[in-house]
Amino acid sequence: MKPQPDRSYGQILNSSVLIGGSSLLTNLAAILRNKFVAVFLGPAGIGLMGLLGSMTSMVGTLAGLGVTTSGVRQIAEASGAGDHVRVARTVTTLRRIMLRLGLLGSALLAALCVPVSKVTFGTADHAGQIVVLSIVIAMTLVAEGQVARLQGFRRMGDVARAAVLGAVLTLTLTLPIVYVWRQDSVVALLLVASGSSMVSSWWYARRIPVTPVPMMWRETLREARPLLHIGLASMSSALMVAAIAYVVRLVITRQLGLGAAGIFQSAATLSSVYCGFILTAMGADFLPRVSAVAEDDASCNRLVNEQVEVGLLLALPGICATLAFSPLIVQVLYSTQFGLATEVLRWQVLGVFLRVASWPMGYLLIAKGKAQLYFWTELSYNLLYAALIWIGVRLWGLPGAGVAFFGVYIYYCLLMALVTRHVSGFAWSAANKRFALLAVPTVAIVFVCPLIFPSPWQFVAAAAVTTLAGLYSLRTLLSLTRGQRVPAFDALGVKRG
């Protein structure tokens, strides 16, 4: 297979390695942090961290109004057109708006600390913790605005370095905090994580030269209108996702206890460790690239297919490895108390694989400015997920949460294929269809190995299939990028014949 000269495989792979590599490091750092919490606090500590984290994430998403997503889009468009004045005005507006939204969100959460505590925990005893956590909202939104600035200018290396620096700062402070404060350390850990992200993103965003432009507050509000127009649609989607994450943890906590919520949180974290780097790279690099050609349906469809192809090739080995060694992964990265996470993890990674295939189509709708259509597709997905979670947990207990996640992404893949066909005439490429015929049976074989083989042969069989899948993916990726420059490969010394 010889890629055409205008193909973007090399660029996709380079951004996936660069941004995704940093995401993988940050996820591993987060897991190491969670390991400390798991050892000292157990599943209940992880559950409390997940519940408070999902609550602040939901409030932060609401306060942010989706401005960062539309900000990336507008900065990328202005930068690509060489309009330095428009770039400066957008950056200035983004910085001012994010600071004020963050302060407003913090004030809102602090003011509503008592009802939020009652909804989350059934008591007002945690109101004080929520007041302290309100600071997270302001720090998170300021950090997101700074990262949006880096993404809009396509400073992918700085995005990666900022993420790694933030993870290192967080991890460095985690062990002493957990060791000293034990049960009272969860709030401090969430504050440290958001503060580290804000500091690290500022360190790199300040390096981007932007021509200062005098702007009155009235002008800032006028410039903010287009940011809010697209941003509100993406905010609606992100808010639904954050709200569902919160509701899922509430359902599990109320029905199965805080310990079960911690076990679910561990599975959710582990399921995203590997493929999370692919999804992070999509958000950082793919959205600006597809936004730049949003008016050209053929180019948009080609970019989506190429992003899906590279994403799935990168994801396949990791999905198989996670399925093959999930019991060992849970025990090593958490503890024996989290054994029930294995079944949840196995179902969730199946859903993550489908997420890699479907997310580029969602970005296509954002790039084309299809705000209402994007909102309704995301609403249907999230409503279905909430229903499946409720049913799954009641029928099958904690593993039912994993089954629900897999089921909802089957629906989402089919839905987005239909929607994008209507919007831009999108259709799966022949290469992606051929890959699906190979990948689906491969993943299915690894998934059923524990059901048909006794230990240790189940690990041997799954490991063999995983190795073959990894070799196939590597060979295909090297073939697709032959003749194209991949700086990340060059830096790693990877030879391509």
C-alpha positions as MATLAB code, in Angstrom:
seq = 'MKPQPDRSYGQILNSSVLIGGSSLLTNLAAILRNKFVAVFLGPAGIGLMGLLGSMTSMVGTLAGLGVTTSGVRQIAEASGAGDHVRVARTVTTLRRIMLRLGLLGSALLAALCVPVSKVTFGTADHAGQIVVLSIVIAMTLVAEGQVARLQGFRRMGDVARAAVLGAVLTLTLTLPIVYVWRQDSVVALLLVASGSSMVSSWWYARRIPVTPVPMMWRETLREARPLLHIGLASMSSALMVAAIAYVVRLVITRQLGLGAAGIFQSAATLSSVYCGFILTAMGADFLPRVSAVAEDDASCNRLVNEQVEVGLLLALPGICATLAFSPLIVQVLYSTQFGLATEVLRWQVLGVFLRVASWPMGYLLIAKGKAQLYFWTELSYNLLYAALIWIGVRLWGLPGAGVAFFGVYIYYCLLMALVTRHVSGFAWSAANKRFALLAVPTVAIVFVCPLIFPSPWQFVAAAAVTTLAGLYSLRTLLSLTRGQRVPAFDALGVKRG';
ca = [
       0.000    0.000    0.000;
       1.544    3.318   -1.083;
       0.033    6.453    0.440;
      -0.592    9.410   -1.766;
       1.697   12.408   -1.321;
      -1.082   14.565    0.142;
      -1.982   12.010    2.774;
      -1.685   13.059    6.407;
      -0.662    9.733    7.942;
       2.752   11.047    8.897;
       1.324   14.139   10.568;
      -1.335   12.125   12.405;
       1.205    9.612   13.645;
       3.651   12.318   14.653;
       1.027   14.170   16.712;
      -0.183   10.873   18.195;
       3.320    9.955   19.302;
       4.137   13.449   20.518;
       0.908   14.487   22.228;
      -0.160   10.933   22.935;
       3.187   10.075   24.459;
       2.819   12.909   26.935;
      -0.762   11.793   27.648;
       0.462    8.268   28.299;
       3.050    9.609   30.736;
       0.485   11.775   32.508;
      -1.939    8.859   32.755;
       0.770    6.635   34.173;
       1.620    9.365   36.662;
      -2.066    9.545   37.599;
      -2.145    5.781   38.095;
       0.947    5.944   40.287;
      -0.772    8.674   42.294;
      -3.865    6.482   42.561;
      -1.648    3.603   43.657;
      -0.572    5.632   46.674;
      -4.178    6.526   47.428;
      -5.282    2.894   46.960;
      -2.636    1.576   49.336;
      -3.275    4.161   52.054;
      -7.010    4.786   51.662;
      -8.402    1.729   49.817;
     -11.350    1.624   47.361;
     -13.348    4.108   49.443;
     -10.598    6.736   49.052;
     -10.499    6.234   45.289;
     -14.293    6.414   45.229;
     -14.320    9.692   47.147;
     -11.704   11.167   44.826;
     -13.687   10.081   41.770;
     -16.950   11.439   43.128;
     -15.507   14.835   44.080;
     -13.514   14.999   40.860;
     -16.572   14.313   38.705;
     -18.530   16.937   40.640;
     -15.925   19.679   40.119;
     -15.527   18.616   36.487;
     -19.252   19.032   35.892;
     -19.324   22.494   37.471;
     -16.148   23.522   35.630;
     -17.594   22.402   32.321;
     -20.733   24.427   32.944;
     -18.740   27.511   33.954;
     -16.414   27.234   30.928;
     -19.280   27.478   28.409;
     -17.208   25.565   25.820;
     -15.129   28.655   25.076;
     -11.830   26.780   24.863;
     -13.053   24.494   22.055;
     -14.247   27.386   19.918;
     -11.132   29.345   20.903;
      -8.865   26.665   19.451;
     -10.890   26.743   16.262;
     -10.740   30.525   15.850;
      -7.064   30.865   16.750;
      -6.203   28.110   14.280;
      -8.230   29.752   11.498;
      -6.755   33.226   12.098;
      -3.228   31.882   12.441;
      -3.597   29.857    9.249;
      -4.774   32.965    7.392;
      -1.872   35.028    8.744;
      -4.242   37.532   10.362;
      -2.100   38.632   13.316;
      -4.563   41.260   14.543;
      -7.414   38.763   14.677;
      -5.131   36.263   16.436;
      -4.203   38.829   19.082;
      -7.797   39.865   19.689;
      -8.949   36.249   19.999;
      -6.139   35.344   22.411;
      -6.804   38.418   24.550;
     -10.526   37.711   24.624;
      -9.970   34.055   25.482;
      -7.664   34.906   28.375;
     -10.020   37.499   29.874;
     -13.150   35.412   29.468;
     -11.662   32.230   30.956;
     -10.436   34.038   34.077;
     -13.818   35.616   34.739;
     -15.744   32.430   34.010;
     -13.458   30.552   36.376;
     -14.013   33.013   39.197;
     -17.761   32.944   38.581;
     -17.804   29.136   38.636;
     -15.832   29.037   41.891;
     -18.217   31.496   43.519;
     -21.243   29.504   42.315;
     -19.963   26.208   43.720;
     -19.018   27.803   47.045;
     -22.446   29.420   47.363;
     -24.205   26.113   46.655;
     -21.921   23.980   48.836;
     -24.687   22.748   51.152;
     -27.180   21.521   48.501;
     -24.330   20.064   46.417;
     -23.094   18.136   49.460;
     -26.586   16.815   50.163;
     -27.092   15.670   46.564;
     -23.662   14.053   46.368;
     -23.381   12.465   49.808;
     -26.884   12.660   51.279;
     -25.629   14.965   54.020;
     -24.282   18.502   54.454;
     -21.169   17.237   56.265;
     -18.967   17.724   53.185;
     -19.960   21.360   52.540;
     -16.661   22.668   53.893;
     -14.665   20.409   51.563;
     -16.726   21.625   48.621;
     -16.034   25.273   49.485;
     -12.290   24.561   49.425;
     -12.659   22.603   46.186;
     -14.370   25.554   44.517;
     -10.889   26.982   43.908;
     -10.344   24.093   41.488;
     -12.873   25.596   39.065;
     -10.963   28.856   38.572;
      -7.564   27.164   38.275;
      -8.860   24.574   35.827;
     -10.497   27.104   33.492;
      -7.409   29.331   33.449;
      -5.309   26.273   32.586;
      -7.721   25.226   29.815;
      -7.538   28.692   28.269;
      -3.745   28.521   28.211;
      -3.748   25.052   26.657;
      -6.278   26.249   24.037;
      -3.812   28.970   23.094;
      -1.071   26.389   22.570;
      -3.371   24.137   20.540;
      -4.606   26.963   18.343;
      -1.031   27.806   17.371;
      -0.326   24.104   16.786;
       2.392   24.124   19.451;
       1.959   20.410   19.995;
       5.373   19.968   21.559;
       4.593   22.589   24.182;
       1.195   21.026   24.862;
       2.961   17.725   25.497;
       5.651   19.267   27.683;
       3.111   21.232   29.716;
       1.099   18.069   30.382;
       4.171   16.137   31.486;
       5.380   18.984   33.704;
       1.969   19.211   35.372;
       1.916   15.455   35.964;
       5.410   15.500   37.474;
       4.503   18.349   39.819;
       1.328   16.552   40.899;
       3.055   13.226   41.462;
       5.910   14.828   43.410;
       3.481   16.330   45.918;
       1.117   13.347   46.142;
       3.125   10.953   48.312;
       3.882   13.369   51.171;
       0.289   14.661   51.140;
      -1.230   11.165   51.287;
       1.291    9.954   53.858;
       0.733   12.898   56.216;
      -3.001   13.557   55.848;
      -4.306   10.069   54.982;
      -8.127   10.214   54.940;
      -8.099   14.009   54.714;
      -5.807   14.114   51.673;
      -8.355   13.780   48.857;
      -9.292   17.463   48.655;
      -5.635   18.529   48.797;
      -4.776   16.114   45.960;
      -7.459   17.586   43.691;
      -6.232   21.110   44.450;
      -2.623   20.149   43.721;
      -3.588   18.541   40.391;
      -5.458   21.594   39.104;
      -2.825   24.005   40.411;
      -0.014   22.062   38.764;
      -1.878   22.102   35.444;
      -2.382   25.851   35.668;
       1.290   26.546   36.425;
       2.686   24.214   33.765;
       0.368   25.487   30.996;
       1.186   29.123   31.877;
       4.909   28.369   31.685;
       4.631   27.373   28.028;
       1.735   29.586   26.879;
       3.637   32.731   27.904;
       6.300   31.895   25.308;
       3.974   32.413   22.341;
       4.511   35.908   20.936;
       1.212   37.718   20.475;
       1.032   41.358   19.405;
      -0.582   43.381   22.223;
      -3.839   45.007   21.184;
      -5.777   47.586   23.217;
      -9.306   46.316   23.836;
     -12.093   47.857   25.879;
     -14.329   45.489   27.820;
     -17.156   46.189   25.371;
     -14.909   45.027   22.526;
     -13.996   41.912   24.483;
     -17.662   41.011   24.839;
     -18.203   41.554   21.114;
     -15.250   39.300   20.276;
     -16.569   36.693   22.716;
     -19.884   36.250   20.882;
     -18.619   33.897   18.156;
     -16.638   31.978   20.786;
     -19.824   31.465   22.777;
     -21.921   30.553   19.725;
     -19.924   27.446   18.888;
     -18.705   27.011   22.443;
     -22.165   26.613   23.934;
     -22.869   23.629   21.695;
     -19.623   21.884   22.601;
     -20.165   22.899   26.243;
     -23.569   21.252   26.152;
     -21.956   18.045   24.998;
     -19.097   18.249   27.486;
     -21.526   19.110   30.266;
     -23.613   16.074   29.441;
     -20.503   13.890   29.575;
     -19.417   15.399   32.896;
     -22.941   15.106   34.302;
     -23.192   11.479   33.235;
     -19.819   10.719   34.862;
     -21.170   12.276   38.042;
     -24.501   10.450   37.827;
     -22.795    7.107   37.143;
     -20.730    7.446   40.310;
     -23.813    8.527   42.264;
     -25.779    5.491   41.054;
     -22.962    3.113   41.944;
     -22.379    4.767   45.327;
     -26.052    4.731   46.267;
     -26.641    1.137   45.124;
     -23.320   -0.547   45.874;
     -21.391    1.793   48.211;
     -18.422    4.153   48.038;
     -15.995    1.220   47.804;
     -17.708   -0.019   44.640;
     -17.489    3.501   43.214;
     -13.735    3.367   43.870;
     -13.426    0.044   42.071;
     -15.358    1.463   39.113;
     -13.113    4.533   39.137;
     -10.019    2.334   38.989;
     -11.397    0.425   35.993;
     -12.372    3.646   34.216;
      -8.879    5.058   34.745;
      -7.123    1.903   33.559;
      -9.316    1.573   30.474;
      -8.206    4.988   29.262;
      -4.479    4.718   30.011;
      -3.423    3.400   26.627;
      -6.066    4.696   24.240;
      -6.272    7.962   26.132;
      -3.143    9.119   24.376;
      -4.803    8.640   20.986;
      -7.907   10.556   22.036;
      -5.851   13.360   23.553;
      -3.908   13.727   20.314;
      -7.171   13.926   18.384;
      -8.395   16.827   20.473;
      -5.074   18.657   20.355;
      -4.146   18.264   16.692;
      -6.997   16.782   14.656;
      -9.598   19.454   15.431;
      -7.400   22.361   14.191;
      -6.463   20.427   11.046;
      -9.999   19.480   10.068;
     -11.225   22.999   10.954;
      -8.759   24.437    8.451;
     -10.457   22.527    5.580;
     -14.012   22.557    6.952;
     -15.505   23.841    3.687;
     -14.062   21.002    1.629;
     -16.111   17.836    2.201;
     -13.694   15.561    0.360;
     -10.737   16.755    2.434;
     -12.708   16.480    5.665;
     -13.786   12.925    4.895;
     -10.249   11.930    3.941;
      -8.844   13.357    7.176;
     -11.470   11.561    9.269;
     -10.754    8.228    7.608;
      -7.007    8.661    7.998;
      -7.361    9.662   11.647;
      -9.573    6.647   12.334;
      -7.170    4.308   10.536;
      -4.089    5.472   12.427;
      -5.998    5.637   15.722;
      -7.260    2.067   15.442;
      -3.862    0.736   14.386;
      -2.341    2.347   17.453;
      -5.171    1.186   19.703;
      -5.393   -2.485   18.688;
      -2.272   -3.786   20.501;
      -3.082   -1.877   23.685;
      -6.686   -3.071   23.728;
      -5.595   -6.683   23.284;
      -2.878   -6.373   25.948;
      -5.321   -4.864   28.454;
      -7.824   -7.660   27.823;
      -5.110  -10.291   28.081;
      -3.552   -9.154   31.338;
      -6.370   -7.267   33.079;
      -6.166   -9.262   36.374;
      -2.439   -8.619   36.674;
      -2.815   -4.958   35.671;
      -5.432   -4.307   38.349;
      -3.443   -6.040   41.072;
      -0.131   -4.346   40.256;
      -1.428   -0.823   39.605;
      -3.933   -0.808   42.470;
      -4.145   -3.657   45.000;
      -5.841   -6.992   45.650;
      -8.797   -5.073   47.119;
      -9.679   -3.972   43.568;
     -10.099   -7.456   42.079;
     -13.697   -6.784   41.013;
     -12.404   -4.071   38.660;
     -11.170   -6.750   36.241;
     -14.572   -7.547   34.740;
     -15.541   -3.883   34.505;
     -12.226   -3.112   32.806;
     -12.620   -5.858   30.199;
     -15.975   -4.500   29.013;
     -14.883   -0.887   29.156;
     -11.839   -1.342   26.919;
     -14.142   -2.729   24.236;
     -16.065    0.532   24.410;
     -12.846    2.562   24.331;
     -11.857    0.824   21.082;
     -15.129    1.964   19.503;
     -14.584    5.443   20.952;
     -11.328    5.724   19.001;
     -13.242    4.905   15.821;
     -16.117    7.320   16.422;
     -14.593   10.463   17.934;
     -13.103   11.864   14.695;
     -16.622   11.981   13.263;
     -17.767   14.084   16.204;
     -14.892   16.501   15.609;
     -16.039   16.774   11.996;
     -19.375   18.198   13.162;
     -17.610   20.736   15.396;
     -15.274   21.795   12.583;
     -18.215   22.363   10.255;
     -20.035   24.437   12.855;
     -22.983   22.012   13.069;
     -23.693   23.064   16.637;
     -27.308   21.925   16.932;
     -26.749   18.592   15.231;
     -23.742   17.919   17.455;
     -25.812   18.738   20.529;
     -28.642   16.362   19.642;
     -26.347   13.461   18.800;
     -24.516   13.895   22.096;
     -27.790   14.223   24.002;
     -29.128   10.949   22.615;
     -25.837    9.208   23.458;
     -25.770   10.446   27.038;
     -29.429    9.725   27.733;
     -28.970    6.187   26.470;
     -25.824    5.765   28.582;
     -27.651    6.898   31.720;
     -30.443    4.410   31.034;
     -28.022    1.551   30.334;
     -26.020    2.298   33.497;
     -29.151    2.190   35.629;
     -30.302   -1.066   34.046;
     -26.850   -2.675   33.951;
     -25.973   -1.998   37.589;
     -29.360   -3.264   38.780;
     -29.137   -6.451   36.700;
     -25.446   -7.386   36.887;
     -23.987   -5.275   39.654;
     -20.695   -3.485   39.071;
     -19.780   -5.333   35.807;
     -23.040   -3.977   34.399;
     -21.448   -0.510   34.308;
     -18.805   -1.835   31.918;
     -21.394   -3.571   29.751;
     -23.358   -0.305   29.540;
     -20.269    1.586   28.366;
     -19.638   -0.932   25.593;
     -23.273   -0.955   24.527;
     -23.578    2.808   24.267;
     -20.523    3.052   22.006;
     -21.968    0.503   19.608;
     -24.905    2.875   19.264;
     -22.658    5.959   18.998;
     -20.544    4.495   16.196;
     -23.595    3.667   14.125;
     -25.214    7.038   14.855;
     -22.151    9.092   13.875;
     -21.676    7.113   10.672;
     -25.228    8.021    9.630;
     -24.977   11.671   10.712;
     -21.654   12.375    8.984;
     -22.896   10.695    5.810;
     -25.717   13.248    5.793;
     -23.441   16.218    6.610;
     -20.471   15.601    4.305;
     -21.142   12.367    2.430;
     -18.744   10.516    4.736;
     -18.197    6.812    4.151;
     -15.679    4.404    5.610;
     -12.625    3.939    3.428;
     -11.758    0.539    1.993;
      -8.703    0.412    4.267;
     -10.849    0.918    7.370;
     -13.327   -1.736    6.263;
     -10.481   -4.236    5.731;
      -9.039   -3.382    9.128;
     -12.416   -3.908   10.823;
     -12.635   -7.411    9.334;
      -9.308   -8.188   10.994;
      -9.592   -6.239   14.255;
     -13.058   -7.328   15.402;
     -12.291  -11.098   15.398;
      -8.866  -10.438   16.948;
     -10.292   -8.499   19.886;
     -13.103  -11.043   20.277;
     -10.609  -13.927   20.485;
      -8.583  -12.206   23.203;
     -11.773  -11.328   25.091;
     -13.030  -14.925   25.236;
      -9.657  -16.528   26.048;
     -10.357  -16.557   29.834;
     -13.700  -18.228   29.125;
     -12.346  -21.120   27.054;
      -8.812  -21.725   28.350;
      -7.686  -22.549   31.901;
      -4.903  -20.582   33.572;
      -2.097  -20.114   32.572;
      -2.993  -21.062   28.994;
      -5.481  -18.229   28.716;
      -2.611  -15.761   29.178;
      -0.389  -17.620   26.738;
      -3.044  -17.667   24.012;
      -4.046  -14.043   24.571;
      -0.406  -12.921   24.641;
       0.282  -14.683   21.335;
      -2.648  -12.989   19.604;
      -1.666   -9.642   21.137;
       1.891   -9.978   19.837;
       0.673  -10.727   16.322;
      -1.708   -7.760   16.467;
       1.133   -5.499   17.581;
       3.423   -6.627   14.783;
       0.676   -6.123   12.203;
      -0.095   -2.621   13.461;
       3.562   -1.602   13.490;
       4.177   -2.946    9.997;
       1.088   -1.194    8.625;
       1.918    2.128   10.277;
       5.455    2.065    8.917;
       4.072    1.286    5.458;
       1.534    4.124    5.599;
       4.159    6.701    6.577;
       6.859    5.557    4.177;
       8.205    8.612    2.375;
       6.582   11.005    4.850;
       8.439   12.846    7.577;
       7.593   11.823   11.144;
       9.825   13.888   13.458;
       8.791   11.868   16.507;
       9.985    8.665   14.801;
      13.221   10.348   13.796;
      13.817   11.454   17.380;
      13.230    7.900   18.611;
      15.547    6.456   15.972;
      12.822    4.371   14.301;
      13.940    3.114   10.897;
      11.441    2.918    8.062;
      12.362    1.072    4.945;
];
